[in-house]
Amino acid sequence: MMRVSDICLEKLKEFEGLRTKAYLDAAGVPTIGYGHTQGVRMGDVISEYWAEMFLKADLYDVEKQVDSLGHWNQPQFDALVSFAFNIGFWKLKTSELLKTIRNGGNMRAIKKEFMRWVWAGGKKQKGLERRRAWEAKRFFEADELEPMKVRDWSDFHQ
């Protein structure tokens, strides 16, 4: 199973923002850390360490779900996990974005689909615009691990 890169993990922390005291998110759900909601009660307080642990645990399910959708290189995987972590896996699975990717859409078409998801509460959100721009850019970055994957390792033990 694929896991997000350190690049993606750091971006997710930046996008989600750290809140060590429980708060109500835009939907009125008690939230803490980097967007963690499971079992959170108002009045809860956590450390940065535990916020990161909760983030990694929350990401695990999303990583499994995105991994089940196809074969991705690392940048594609990072972009789709970030997207699904933000909007929910079901919305990714049924989205025009995923259909466009699977139908071999070009870069312009795929970036356009990412950028459709910048609205919340009937308003364009600057934070979502930044996040979608990063996801669209990341989706098309070169896989920094690709040269290692295709290298002929037969001479390694000589």
Phi and psi in radians as a Rosetta constraint file:
Dihedral C 1 N 2 CA 2 C 2 CIRCULARHARMONIC -1.318 0.35
Dihedral N 2 CA 2 C 2 N 3 CIRCULARHARMONIC 2.683 0.35
Dihedral C 2 N 3 CA 3 C 3 CIRCULARHARMONIC -2.219 0.35
Dihedral N 3 CA 3 C 3 N 4 CIRCULARHARMONIC 2.691 0.35
Dihedral C 3 N 4 CA 4 C 4 CIRCULARHARMONIC -1.154 0.35
Dihedral N 4 CA 4 C 4 N 5 CIRCULARHARMONIC 2.675 0.35
Dihedral C 4 N 5 CA 5 C 5 CIRCULARHARMONIC -1.347 0.35
Dihedral N 5 CA 5 C 5 N 6 CIRCULARHARMONIC 2.896 0.35
Dihedral C 5 N 6 CA 6 C 6 CIRCULARHARMONIC -1.077 0.35
Dihedral N 6 CA 6 C 6 N 7 CIRCULARHARMONIC -0.578 0.35
Dihedral C 6 N 7 CA 7 C 7 CIRCULARHARMONIC -1.021 0.35
Dihedral N 7 CA 7 C 7 N 8 CIRCULARHARMONIC -0.844 0.35
Dihedral C 7 N 8 CA 8 C 8 CIRCULARHARMONIC -1.170 0.35
Dihedral N 8 CA 8 C 8 N 9 CIRCULARHARMONIC -0.763 0.35
Dihedral C 8 N 9 CA 9 C 9 CIRCULARHARMONIC -1.002 0.35
Dihedral N 9 CA 9 C 9 N 10 CIRCULARHARMONIC -0.780 0.35
Dihedral C 9 N 10 CA 10 C 10 CIRCULARHARMONIC -1.150 0.35
Dihedral N 10 CA 10 C 10 N 11 CIRCULARHARMONIC -0.679 0.35
Dihedral C 10 N 11 CA 11 C 11 CIRCULARHARMONIC -1.157 0.35
Dihedral N 11 CA 11 C 11 N 12 CIRCULARHARMONIC -0.709 0.35
Dihedral C 11 N 12 CA 12 C 12 CIRCULARHARMONIC -1.074 0.35
Dihedral N 12 CA 12 C 12 N 13 CIRCULARHARMONIC -0.719 0.35
Dihedral C 12 N 13 CA 13 C 13 CIRCULARHARMONIC -1.085 0.35
Dihedral N 13 CA 13 C 13 N 14 CIRCULARHARMONIC -0.705 0.35
Dihedral C 13 N 14 CA 14 C 14 CIRCULARHARMONIC -1.136 0.35
Dihedral N 14 CA 14 C 14 N 15 CIRCULARHARMONIC -0.828 0.35
Dihedral C 14 N 15 CA 15 C 15 CIRCULARHARMONIC -1.153 0.35
Dihedral N 15 CA 15 C 15 N 16 CIRCULARHARMONIC -0.765 0.35
Dihedral C 15 N 16 CA 16 C 16 CIRCULARHARMONIC -1.300 0.35
Dihedral N 16 CA 16 C 16 N 17 CIRCULARHARMONIC -0.613 0.35
Dihedral C 16 N 17 CA 17 C 17 CIRCULARHARMONIC 1.294 0.35
Dihedral N 17 CA 17 C 17 N 18 CIRCULARHARMONIC 2.486 0.35
Dihedral C 17 N 18 CA 18 C 18 CIRCULARHARMONIC -1.595 0.35
Dihedral N 18 CA 18 C 18 N 19 CIRCULARHARMONIC 2.197 0.35
Dihedral C 18 N 19 CA 19 C 19 CIRCULARHARMONIC -2.239 0.35
Dihedral N 19 CA 19 C 19 N 20 CIRCULARHARMONIC 1.948 0.35
Dihedral C 19 N 20 CA 20 C 20 CIRCULARHARMONIC -1.466 0.35
Dihedral N 20 CA 20 C 20 N 21 CIRCULARHARMONIC -0.186 0.35
Dihedral C 20 N 21 CA 21 C 21 CIRCULARHARMONIC -1.989 0.35
Dihedral N 21 CA 21 C 21 N 22 CIRCULARHARMONIC 2.416 0.35
Dihedral C 21 N 22 CA 22 C 22 CIRCULARHARMONIC -1.029 0.35
Dihedral N 22 CA 22 C 22 N 23 CIRCULARHARMONIC 2.475 0.35
Dihedral C 22 N 23 CA 23 C 23 CIRCULARHARMONIC -2.512 0.35
Dihedral N 23 CA 23 C 23 N 24 CIRCULARHARMONIC 2.898 0.35
Dihedral C 23 N 24 CA 24 C 24 CIRCULARHARMONIC -1.612 0.35
Dihedral N 24 CA 24 C 24 N 25 CIRCULARHARMONIC 2.168 0.35
Dihedral C 24 N 25 CA 25 C 25 CIRCULARHARMONIC -1.290 0.35
Dihedral N 25 CA 25 C 25 N 26 CIRCULARHARMONIC -3.077 0.35
Dihedral C 25 N 26 CA 26 C 26 CIRCULARHARMONIC -1.037 0.35
Dihedral N 26 CA 26 C 26 N 27 CIRCULARHARMONIC -0.450 0.35
Dihedral C 26 N 27 CA 27 C 27 CIRCULARHARMONIC -1.644 0.35
Dihedral N 27 CA 27 C 27 N 28 CIRCULARHARMONIC 0.080 0.35
Dihedral C 27 N 28 CA 28 C 28 CIRCULARHARMONIC 1.425 0.35
Dihedral N 28 CA 28 C 28 N 29 CIRCULARHARMONIC 0.330 0.35
Dihedral C 28 N 29 CA 29 C 29 CIRCULARHARMONIC -1.682 0.35
Dihedral N 29 CA 29 C 29 N 30 CIRCULARHARMONIC 2.252 0.35
Dihedral C 29 N 30 CA 30 C 30 CIRCULARHARMONIC -1.020 0.35
Dihedral N 30 CA 30 C 30 N 31 CIRCULARHARMONIC 2.230 0.35
Dihedral C 30 N 31 CA 31 C 31 CIRCULARHARMONIC -2.407 0.35
Dihedral N 31 CA 31 C 31 N 32 CIRCULARHARMONIC 2.631 0.35
Dihedral C 31 N 32 CA 32 C 32 CIRCULARHARMONIC -2.636 0.35
Dihedral N 32 CA 32 C 32 N 33 CIRCULARHARMONIC 2.854 0.35
Dihedral C 32 N 33 CA 33 C 33 CIRCULARHARMONIC 1.191 0.35
Dihedral N 33 CA 33 C 33 N 34 CIRCULARHARMONIC -2.261 0.35
Dihedral C 33 N 34 CA 34 C 34 CIRCULARHARMONIC -1.801 0.35
Dihedral N 34 CA 34 C 34 N 35 CIRCULARHARMONIC 1.008 0.35
Dihedral C 34 N 35 CA 35 C 35 CIRCULARHARMONIC 1.509 0.35
Dihedral N 35 CA 35 C 35 N 36 CIRCULARHARMONIC 0.329 0.35
Dihedral C 35 N 36 CA 36 C 36 CIRCULARHARMONIC -1.391 0.35
Dihedral N 36 CA 36 C 36 N 37 CIRCULARHARMONIC 2.328 0.35
Dihedral C 36 N 37 CA 37 C 37 CIRCULARHARMONIC -2.141 0.35
Dihedral N 37 CA 37 C 37 N 38 CIRCULARHARMONIC -0.395 0.35
Dihedral C 37 N 38 CA 38 C 38 CIRCULARHARMONIC -1.164 0.35
Dihedral N 38 CA 38 C 38 N 39 CIRCULARHARMONIC 2.098 0.35
Dihedral C 38 N 39 CA 39 C 39 CIRCULARHARMONIC 1.295 0.35
Dihedral N 39 CA 39 C 39 N 40 CIRCULARHARMONIC 0.166 0.35
Dihedral C 39 N 40 CA 40 C 40 CIRCULARHARMONIC -1.397 0.35
Dihedral N 40 CA 40 C 40 N 41 CIRCULARHARMONIC 2.379 0.35
Dihedral C 40 N 41 CA 41 C 41 CIRCULARHARMONIC -2.143 0.35
Dihedral N 41 CA 41 C 41 N 42 CIRCULARHARMONIC 2.555 0.35
Dihedral C 41 N 42 CA 42 C 42 CIRCULARHARMONIC -1.013 0.35
Dihedral N 42 CA 42 C 42 N 43 CIRCULARHARMONIC 2.401 0.35
Dihedral C 42 N 43 CA 43 C 43 CIRCULARHARMONIC 1.753 0.35
Dihedral N 43 CA 43 C 43 N 44 CIRCULARHARMONIC -0.284 0.35
Dihedral C 43 N 44 CA 44 C 44 CIRCULARHARMONIC -1.141 0.35
Dihedral N 44 CA 44 C 44 N 45 CIRCULARHARMONIC 2.556 0.35
Dihedral C 44 N 45 CA 45 C 45 CIRCULARHARMONIC -2.384 0.35
Dihedral N 45 CA 45 C 45 N 46 CIRCULARHARMONIC 2.419 0.35
Dihedral C 45 N 46 CA 46 C 46 CIRCULARHARMONIC -2.375 0.35
Dihedral N 46 CA 46 C 46 N 47 CIRCULARHARMONIC 2.921 0.35
Dihedral C 46 N 47 CA 47 C 47 CIRCULARHARMONIC -1.573 0.35
Dihedral N 47 CA 47 C 47 N 48 CIRCULARHARMONIC 2.932 0.35
Dihedral C 47 N 48 CA 48 C 48 CIRCULARHARMONIC -1.082 0.35
Dihedral N 48 CA 48 C 48 N 49 CIRCULARHARMONIC -0.658 0.35
Dihedral C 48 N 49 CA 49 C 49 CIRCULARHARMONIC -0.994 0.35
Dihedral N 49 CA 49 C 49 N 50 CIRCULARHARMONIC -0.887 0.35
Dihedral C 49 N 50 CA 50 C 50 CIRCULARHARMONIC -1.206 0.35
Dihedral N 50 CA 50 C 50 N 51 CIRCULARHARMONIC -0.548 0.35
Dihedral C 50 N 51 CA 51 C 51 CIRCULARHARMONIC -1.061 0.35
Dihedral N 51 CA 51 C 51 N 52 CIRCULARHARMONIC -0.736 0.35
Dihedral C 51 N 52 CA 52 C 52 CIRCULARHARMONIC -1.201 0.35
Dihedral N 52 CA 52 C 52 N 53 CIRCULARHARMONIC -0.671 0.35
Dihedral C 52 N 53 CA 53 C 53 CIRCULARHARMONIC -1.095 0.35
Dihedral N 53 CA 53 C 53 N 54 CIRCULARHARMONIC -0.762 0.35
Dihedral C 53 N 54 CA 54 C 54 CIRCULARHARMONIC -1.087 0.35
Dihedral N 54 CA 54 C 54 N 55 CIRCULARHARMONIC -0.725 0.35
Dihedral C 54 N 55 CA 55 C 55 CIRCULARHARMONIC -1.034 0.35
Dihedral N 55 CA 55 C 55 N 56 CIRCULARHARMONIC -0.841 0.35
Dihedral C 55 N 56 CA 56 C 56 CIRCULARHARMONIC -1.090 0.35
Dihedral N 56 CA 56 C 56 N 57 CIRCULARHARMONIC -0.687 0.35
Dihedral C 56 N 57 CA 57 C 57 CIRCULARHARMONIC -1.165 0.35
Dihedral N 57 CA 57 C 57 N 58 CIRCULARHARMONIC -0.745 0.35
Dihedral C 57 N 58 CA 58 C 58 CIRCULARHARMONIC -1.119 0.35
Dihedral N 58 CA 58 C 58 N 59 CIRCULARHARMONIC -0.654 0.35
Dihedral C 58 N 59 CA 59 C 59 CIRCULARHARMONIC -1.175 0.35
Dihedral N 59 CA 59 C 59 N 60 CIRCULARHARMONIC -0.541 0.35
Dihedral C 59 N 60 CA 60 C 60 CIRCULARHARMONIC -0.947 0.35
Dihedral N 60 CA 60 C 60 N 61 CIRCULARHARMONIC -0.826 0.35
Dihedral C 60 N 61 CA 61 C 61 CIRCULARHARMONIC -1.117 0.35
Dihedral N 61 CA 61 C 61 N 62 CIRCULARHARMONIC -0.727 0.35
Dihedral C 61 N 62 CA 62 C 62 CIRCULARHARMONIC -1.150 0.35
Dihedral N 62 CA 62 C 62 N 63 CIRCULARHARMONIC -0.707 0.35
Dihedral C 62 N 63 CA 63 C 63 CIRCULARHARMONIC -1.048 0.35
Dihedral N 63 CA 63 C 63 N 64 CIRCULARHARMONIC -0.787 0.35
Dihedral C 63 N 64 CA 64 C 64 CIRCULARHARMONIC -1.058 0.35
Dihedral N 64 CA 64 C 64 N 65 CIRCULARHARMONIC -0.746 0.35
Dihedral C 64 N 65 CA 65 C 65 CIRCULARHARMONIC -1.142 0.35
Dihedral N 65 CA 65 C 65 N 66 CIRCULARHARMONIC -0.833 0.35
Dihedral C 65 N 66 CA 66 C 66 CIRCULARHARMONIC -1.153 0.35
Dihedral N 66 CA 66 C 66 N 67 CIRCULARHARMONIC -0.662 0.35
Dihedral C 66 N 67 CA 67 C 67 CIRCULARHARMONIC -1.035 0.35
Dihedral N 67 CA 67 C 67 N 68 CIRCULARHARMONIC -0.580 0.35
Dihedral C 67 N 68 CA 68 C 68 CIRCULARHARMONIC -1.266 0.35
Dihedral N 68 CA 68 C 68 N 69 CIRCULARHARMONIC -0.224 0.35
Dihedral C 68 N 69 CA 69 C 69 CIRCULARHARMONIC -1.492 0.35
Dihedral N 69 CA 69 C 69 N 70 CIRCULARHARMONIC -0.213 0.35
Dihedral C 69 N 70 CA 70 C 70 CIRCULARHARMONIC 2.794 0.35
Dihedral N 70 CA 70 C 70 N 71 CIRCULARHARMONIC -2.975 0.35
Dihedral C 70 N 71 CA 71 C 71 CIRCULARHARMONIC -1.776 0.35
Dihedral N 71 CA 71 C 71 N 72 CIRCULARHARMONIC 2.083 0.35
Dihedral C 71 N 72 CA 72 C 72 CIRCULARHARMONIC -2.119 0.35
Dihedral N 72 CA 72 C 72 N 73 CIRCULARHARMONIC 2.630 0.35
Dihedral C 72 N 73 CA 73 C 73 CIRCULARHARMONIC -1.450 0.35
Dihedral N 73 CA 73 C 73 N 74 CIRCULARHARMONIC 3.027 0.35
Dihedral C 73 N 74 CA 74 C 74 CIRCULARHARMONIC -1.063 0.35
Dihedral N 74 CA 74 C 74 N 75 CIRCULARHARMONIC -0.828 0.35
Dihedral C 74 N 75 CA 75 C 75 CIRCULARHARMONIC -1.077 0.35
Dihedral N 75 CA 75 C 75 N 76 CIRCULARHARMONIC -0.698 0.35
Dihedral C 75 N 76 CA 76 C 76 CIRCULARHARMONIC -1.089 0.35
Dihedral N 76 CA 76 C 76 N 77 CIRCULARHARMONIC -0.790 0.35
Dihedral C 76 N 77 CA 77 C 77 CIRCULARHARMONIC -1.055 0.35
Dihedral N 77 CA 77 C 77 N 78 CIRCULARHARMONIC -0.829 0.35
Dihedral C 77 N 78 CA 78 C 78 CIRCULARHARMONIC -0.975 0.35
Dihedral N 78 CA 78 C 78 N 79 CIRCULARHARMONIC -0.841 0.35
Dihedral C 78 N 79 CA 79 C 79 CIRCULARHARMONIC -1.075 0.35
Dihedral N 79 CA 79 C 79 N 80 CIRCULARHARMONIC -0.780 0.35
Dihedral C 79 N 80 CA 80 C 80 CIRCULARHARMONIC -1.257 0.35
Dihedral N 80 CA 80 C 80 N 81 CIRCULARHARMONIC -0.598 0.35
Dihedral C 80 N 81 CA 81 C 81 CIRCULARHARMONIC -1.179 0.35
Dihedral N 81 CA 81 C 81 N 82 CIRCULARHARMONIC -0.760 0.35
Dihedral C 81 N 82 CA 82 C 82 CIRCULARHARMONIC -1.021 0.35
Dihedral N 82 CA 82 C 82 N 83 CIRCULARHARMONIC -0.802 0.35
Dihedral C 82 N 83 CA 83 C 83 CIRCULARHARMONIC -1.051 0.35
Dihedral N 83 CA 83 C 83 N 84 CIRCULARHARMONIC -0.889 0.35
Dihedral C 83 N 84 CA 84 C 84 CIRCULARHARMONIC -1.177 0.35
Dihedral N 84 CA 84 C 84 N 85 CIRCULARHARMONIC -0.612 0.35
Dihedral C 84 N 85 CA 85 C 85 CIRCULARHARMONIC -1.094 0.35
Dihedral N 85 CA 85 C 85 N 86 CIRCULARHARMONIC -0.585 0.35
Dihedral C 85 N 86 CA 86 C 86 CIRCULARHARMONIC -1.422 0.35
Dihedral N 86 CA 86 C 86 N 87 CIRCULARHARMONIC -0.795 0.35
Dihedral C 86 N 87 CA 87 C 87 CIRCULARHARMONIC -1.819 0.35
Dihedral N 87 CA 87 C 87 N 88 CIRCULARHARMONIC -0.257 0.35
Dihedral C 87 N 88 CA 88 C 88 CIRCULARHARMONIC 1.856 0.35
Dihedral N 88 CA 88 C 88 N 89 CIRCULARHARMONIC 2.480 0.35
Dihedral C 88 N 89 CA 89 C 89 CIRCULARHARMONIC -1.086 0.35
Dihedral N 89 CA 89 C 89 N 90 CIRCULARHARMONIC -0.737 0.35
Dihedral C 89 N 90 CA 90 C 90 CIRCULARHARMONIC -1.050 0.35
Dihedral N 90 CA 90 C 90 N 91 CIRCULARHARMONIC -0.693 0.35
Dihedral C 90 N 91 CA 91 C 91 CIRCULARHARMONIC -1.147 0.35
Dihedral N 91 CA 91 C 91 N 92 CIRCULARHARMONIC -0.656 0.35
Dihedral C 91 N 92 CA 92 C 92 CIRCULARHARMONIC -1.128 0.35
Dihedral N 92 CA 92 C 92 N 93 CIRCULARHARMONIC -0.848 0.35
Dihedral C 92 N 93 CA 93 C 93 CIRCULARHARMONIC -1.025 0.35
Dihedral N 93 CA 93 C 93 N 94 CIRCULARHARMONIC -0.579 0.35
Dihedral C 93 N 94 CA 94 C 94 CIRCULARHARMONIC -1.807 0.35
Dihedral N 94 CA 94 C 94 N 95 CIRCULARHARMONIC 0.178 0.35
Dihedral C 94 N 95 CA 95 C 95 CIRCULARHARMONIC -1.432 0.35
Dihedral N 95 CA 95 C 95 N 96 CIRCULARHARMONIC 2.747 0.35
Dihedral C 95 N 96 CA 96 C 96 CIRCULARHARMONIC -1.151 0.35
Dihedral N 96 CA 96 C 96 N 97 CIRCULARHARMONIC -0.496 0.35
Dihedral C 96 N 97 CA 97 C 97 CIRCULARHARMONIC -1.001 0.35
Dihedral N 97 CA 97 C 97 N 98 CIRCULARHARMONIC -0.919 0.35
Dihedral C 97 N 98 CA 98 C 98 CIRCULARHARMONIC -1.137 0.35
Dihedral N 98 CA 98 C 98 N 99 CIRCULARHARMONIC -0.680 0.35
Dihedral C 98 N 99 CA 99 C 99 CIRCULARHARMONIC -1.075 0.35
Dihedral N 99 CA 99 C 99 N 100 CIRCULARHARMONIC -0.729 0.35
Dihedral C 99 N 100 CA 100 C 100 CIRCULARHARMONIC -1.123 0.35
Dihedral N 100 CA 100 C 100 N 101 CIRCULARHARMONIC -0.749 0.35
Dihedral C 100 N 101 CA 101 C 101 CIRCULARHARMONIC -1.080 0.35
Dihedral N 101 CA 101 C 101 N 102 CIRCULARHARMONIC -0.868 0.35
Dihedral C 101 N 102 CA 102 C 102 CIRCULARHARMONIC -1.143 0.35
Dihedral N 102 CA 102 C 102 N 103 CIRCULARHARMONIC -0.500 0.35
Dihedral C 102 N 103 CA 103 C 103 CIRCULARHARMONIC -1.528 0.35
Dihedral N 103 CA 103 C 103 N 104 CIRCULARHARMONIC 0.187 0.35
Dihedral C 103 N 104 CA 104 C 104 CIRCULARHARMONIC 1.310 0.35
Dihedral N 104 CA 104 C 104 N 105 CIRCULARHARMONIC 0.523 0.35
Dihedral C 104 N 105 CA 105 C 105 CIRCULARHARMONIC -1.001 0.35
Dihedral N 105 CA 105 C 105 N 106 CIRCULARHARMONIC 2.622 0.35
Dihedral C 105 N 106 CA 106 C 106 CIRCULARHARMONIC -1.374 0.35
Dihedral N 106 CA 106 C 106 N 107 CIRCULARHARMONIC 3.038 0.35
Dihedral C 106 N 107 CA 107 C 107 CIRCULARHARMONIC -0.992 0.35
Dihedral N 107 CA 107 C 107 N 108 CIRCULARHARMONIC -0.777 0.35
Dihedral C 107 N 108 CA 108 C 108 CIRCULARHARMONIC -1.072 0.35
Dihedral N 108 CA 108 C 108 N 109 CIRCULARHARMONIC -0.770 0.35
Dihedral C 108 N 109 CA 109 C 109 CIRCULARHARMONIC -1.157 0.35
Dihedral N 109 CA 109 C 109 N 110 CIRCULARHARMONIC -0.707 0.35
Dihedral C 109 N 110 CA 110 C 110 CIRCULARHARMONIC -1.211 0.35
Dihedral N 110 CA 110 C 110 N 111 CIRCULARHARMONIC -0.762 0.35
Dihedral C 110 N 111 CA 111 C 111 CIRCULARHARMONIC -1.068 0.35
Dihedral N 111 CA 111 C 111 N 112 CIRCULARHARMONIC -0.684 0.35
Dihedral C 111 N 112 CA 112 C 112 CIRCULARHARMONIC -1.060 0.35
Dihedral N 112 CA 112 C 112 N 113 CIRCULARHARMONIC -0.708 0.35
Dihedral C 112 N 113 CA 113 C 113 CIRCULARHARMONIC -1.170 0.35
Dihedral N 113 CA 113 C 113 N 114 CIRCULARHARMONIC -0.693 0.35
Dihedral C 113 N 114 CA 114 C 114 CIRCULARHARMONIC -1.010 0.35
Dihedral N 114 CA 114 C 114 N 115 CIRCULARHARMONIC -0.791 0.35
Dihedral C 114 N 115 CA 115 C 115 CIRCULARHARMONIC -1.302 0.35
Dihedral N 115 CA 115 C 115 N 116 CIRCULARHARMONIC -0.115 0.35
Dihedral C 115 N 116 CA 116 C 116 CIRCULARHARMONIC -1.263 0.35
Dihedral N 116 CA 116 C 116 N 117 CIRCULARHARMONIC -0.312 0.35
Dihedral C 116 N 117 CA 117 C 117 CIRCULARHARMONIC -1.765 0.35
Dihedral N 117 CA 117 C 117 N 118 CIRCULARHARMONIC 0.926 0.35
Dihedral C 117 N 118 CA 118 C 118 CIRCULARHARMONIC -2.058 0.35
Dihedral N 118 CA 118 C 118 N 119 CIRCULARHARMONIC 0.201 0.35
Dihedral C 118 N 119 CA 119 C 119 CIRCULARHARMONIC -1.843 0.35
Dihedral N 119 CA 119 C 119 N 120 CIRCULARHARMONIC 2.469 0.35
Dihedral C 119 N 120 CA 120 C 120 CIRCULARHARMONIC -2.645 0.35
Dihedral N 120 CA 120 C 120 N 121 CIRCULARHARMONIC 2.328 0.35
Dihedral C 120 N 121 CA 121 C 121 CIRCULARHARMONIC 1.077 0.35
Dihedral N 121 CA 121 C 121 N 122 CIRCULARHARMONIC 0.525 0.35
Dihedral C 121 N 122 CA 122 C 122 CIRCULARHARMONIC 1.345 0.35
Dihedral N 122 CA 122 C 122 N 123 CIRCULARHARMONIC 0.121 0.35
Dihedral C 122 N 123 CA 123 C 123 CIRCULARHARMONIC -2.239 0.35
Dihedral N 123 CA 123 C 123 N 124 CIRCULARHARMONIC 2.556 0.35
Dihedral C 123 N 124 CA 124 C 124 CIRCULARHARMONIC -1.177 0.35
Dihedral N 124 CA 124 C 124 N 125 CIRCULARHARMONIC 2.321 0.35
Dihedral C 124 N 125 CA 125 C 125 CIRCULARHARMONIC -1.920 0.35
Dihedral N 125 CA 125 C 125 N 126 CIRCULARHARMONIC 2.155 0.35
Dihedral C 125 N 126 CA 126 C 126 CIRCULARHARMONIC -0.987 0.35
Dihedral N 126 CA 126 C 126 N 127 CIRCULARHARMONIC -0.747 0.35
Dihedral C 126 N 127 CA 127 C 127 CIRCULARHARMONIC -1.066 0.35
Dihedral N 127 CA 127 C 127 N 128 CIRCULARHARMONIC -0.700 0.35
Dihedral C 127 N 128 CA 128 C 128 CIRCULARHARMONIC -1.236 0.35
Dihedral N 128 CA 128 C 128 N 129 CIRCULARHARMONIC -0.601 0.35
Dihedral C 128 N 129 CA 129 C 129 CIRCULARHARMONIC -1.087 0.35
Dihedral N 129 CA 129 C 129 N 130 CIRCULARHARMONIC -0.756 0.35
Dihedral C 129 N 130 CA 130 C 130 CIRCULARHARMONIC -1.117 0.35
Dihedral N 130 CA 130 C 130 N 131 CIRCULARHARMONIC -0.757 0.35
Dihedral C 130 N 131 CA 131 C 131 CIRCULARHARMONIC -1.126 0.35
Dihedral N 131 CA 131 C 131 N 132 CIRCULARHARMONIC -0.825 0.35
Dihedral C 131 N 132 CA 132 C 132 CIRCULARHARMONIC -1.130 0.35
Dihedral N 132 CA 132 C 132 N 133 CIRCULARHARMONIC -0.643 0.35
Dihedral C 132 N 133 CA 133 C 133 CIRCULARHARMONIC -1.087 0.35
Dihedral N 133 CA 133 C 133 N 134 CIRCULARHARMONIC -0.741 0.35
Dihedral C 133 N 134 CA 134 C 134 CIRCULARHARMONIC -1.137 0.35
Dihedral N 134 CA 134 C 134 N 135 CIRCULARHARMONIC -0.788 0.35
Dihedral C 134 N 135 CA 135 C 135 CIRCULARHARMONIC -1.055 0.35
Dihedral N 135 CA 135 C 135 N 136 CIRCULARHARMONIC -0.770 0.35
Dihedral C 135 N 136 CA 136 C 136 CIRCULARHARMONIC -1.127 0.35
Dihedral N 136 CA 136 C 136 N 137 CIRCULARHARMONIC -0.721 0.35
Dihedral C 136 N 137 CA 137 C 137 CIRCULARHARMONIC -1.154 0.35
Dihedral N 137 CA 137 C 137 N 138 CIRCULARHARMONIC -0.811 0.35
Dihedral C 137 N 138 CA 138 C 138 CIRCULARHARMONIC -1.070 0.35
Dihedral N 138 CA 138 C 138 N 139 CIRCULARHARMONIC -0.684 0.35
Dihedral C 138 N 139 CA 139 C 139 CIRCULARHARMONIC -0.962 0.35
Dihedral N 139 CA 139 C 139 N 140 CIRCULARHARMONIC -0.579 0.35
Dihedral C 139 N 140 CA 140 C 140 CIRCULARHARMONIC -1.801 0.35
Dihedral N 140 CA 140 C 140 N 141 CIRCULARHARMONIC 0.121 0.35
Dihedral C 140 N 141 CA 141 C 141 CIRCULARHARMONIC -1.261 0.35
Dihedral N 141 CA 141 C 141 N 142 CIRCULARHARMONIC 2.715 0.35
Dihedral C 141 N 142 CA 142 C 142 CIRCULARHARMONIC -1.187 0.35
Dihedral N 142 CA 142 C 142 N 143 CIRCULARHARMONIC 2.491 0.35
Dihedral C 142 N 143 CA 143 C 143 CIRCULARHARMONIC -1.328 0.35
Dihedral N 143 CA 143 C 143 N 144 CIRCULARHARMONIC 1.943 0.35
Dihedral C 143 N 144 CA 144 C 144 CIRCULARHARMONIC -1.124 0.35
Dihedral N 144 CA 144 C 144 N 145 CIRCULARHARMONIC -0.291 0.35
Dihedral C 144 N 145 CA 145 C 145 CIRCULARHARMONIC -1.659 0.35
Dihedral N 145 CA 145 C 145 N 146 CIRCULARHARMONIC -0.178 0.35
Dihedral C 145 N 146 CA 146 C 146 CIRCULARHARMONIC -0.966 0.35
Dihedral N 146 CA 146 C 146 N 147 CIRCULARHARMONIC -0.772 0.35
Dihedral C 146 N 147 CA 147 C 147 CIRCULARHARMONIC -1.029 0.35
Dihedral N 147 CA 147 C 147 N 148 CIRCULARHARMONIC -0.588 0.35
Dihedral C 147 N 148 CA 148 C 148 CIRCULARHARMONIC -1.242 0.35
Dihedral N 148 CA 148 C 148 N 149 CIRCULARHARMONIC -0.579 0.35
Dihedral C 148 N 149 CA 149 C 149 CIRCULARHARMONIC -1.237 0.35
Dihedral N 149 CA 149 C 149 N 150 CIRCULARHARMONIC -0.613 0.35
Dihedral C 149 N 150 CA 150 C 150 CIRCULARHARMONIC -1.693 0.35
Dihedral N 150 CA 150 C 150 N 151 CIRCULARHARMONIC -0.101 0.35
Dihedral C 150 N 151 CA 151 C 151 CIRCULARHARMONIC -1.133 0.35
Dihedral N 151 CA 151 C 151 N 152 CIRCULARHARMONIC 2.501 0.35
Dihedral C 151 N 152 CA 152 C 152 CIRCULARHARMONIC -1.409 0.35
Dihedral N 152 CA 152 C 152 N 153 CIRCULARHARMONIC 1.918 0.35
Dihedral C 152 N 153 CA 153 C 153 CIRCULARHARMONIC -1.597 0.35
Dihedral N 153 CA 153 C 153 N 154 CIRCULARHARMONIC 0.201 0.35
Dihedral C 153 N 154 CA 154 C 154 CIRCULARHARMONIC -1.132 0.35
Dihedral N 154 CA 154 C 154 N 155 CIRCULARHARMONIC -0.426 0.35
Dihedral C 154 N 155 CA 155 C 155 CIRCULARHARMONIC -1.574 0.35
Dihedral N 155 CA 155 C 155 N 156 CIRCULARHARMONIC 0.062 0.35
Dihedral C 155 N 156 CA 156 C 156 CIRCULARHARMONIC -1.080 0.35
Dihedral N 156 CA 156 C 156 N 157 CIRCULARHARMONIC -0.672 0.35
Dihedral C 156 N 157 CA 157 C 157 CIRCULARHARMONIC -1.624 0.35
Dihedral N 157 CA 157 C 157 N 158 CIRCULARHARMONIC 0.113 0.35
